[in-house]
């Protein structure tokens, strides 16, 4: 199986407020709150949006990550590791 995007995960300070916003904005359906009230998946037609309460204040740009799914993790790790920016010079961060 190829790698597929399962969920985009945002860290947040207020799970209920973010749930309300993203469900209204994108038409997602909220799933149950789990992990002691710190995590919720919002179900979409093609991809999920997951919200997790940040352990530290949300202040940096890197407050999101992708959950990638596959049935052959080691093969996909090797494939992606060898495919990284081949032939491209590193770009400075803005």
N, C-alpha and C positions, 0 to 999 in steps of 0.2 A: 504494500500500500504506500502511496506517496504521502508526503506531509500535507496536512490540511489545517487550516485555521479553525480552532474550536471556539476560542473566546478572546476578546480584547478585554484586558483587566485594568481597571482604573483604581488607584488608591484614593480614598476620600476621607473626609472628617465626619460627614453626616450621611449615613447609609440611607435613611428614609428620604432625606431631601434630594439626594442624587437619584434615588430610585424614581421618585416623582418626576423629576426633570427629564431623565432619559426615556422613561416610558411615555411621557407626553410628547417629547420631541420626535421620537423614532418609532412609536407604536409597539414597543417591546412589552412582553408579559412578564411581570415579576414572579420569580420562583420563591421558595421559602427562604427565610433567613436561617443560616446555619453557622457552625463554628462559634458557638457562644455569642451570637448576634453580630459577628464581624464580617460575614460574607453572604452575597446573594448573586444569583445568576438571573439576568434579564434575558428572556428568550426572544430571539428574532427569527425572521423567515430564513435567512441564510447564514447568519452568524450570531453568536451570543455576545452580550456585553456583561462582564462580571464586575461587581463592585466589592472592594474589600476595605475595611477600615484601616487606615494607616496607623502603624505603631508609633510613628513620629510625625510631627506636624508636616502637612503637605505644603511644601514651599519650593521645591525644585521642579525642573522640567521633566525629569525622568520618573514620573509618578504613574507610569503605565507599562504594561508588558503584554506579550502575546502568549496565549496557551496554544501550543501546536500539538496535534494528535497524529499518531501513526501506530501501525501494528508492528513495525520493524524499527525500533528506536535506534539501535546501534548502526544499522545501515544508513539511516537518514542522518545521523550525527556525522558519520564519515563523509557522506555525499555533500552535505551543506558545508562542512569544514573545508573540503577541497574546492568548493565553488566560490569561496569568498573573494570578491573583488578581483578576480583574475584579470590582469591586463590593465587595471585602473590604479592610478596613483591615489594614495589616501587624500581625502578632502578635509580641510580644516573645519572644525565645528563652528557654526555661527555664534 
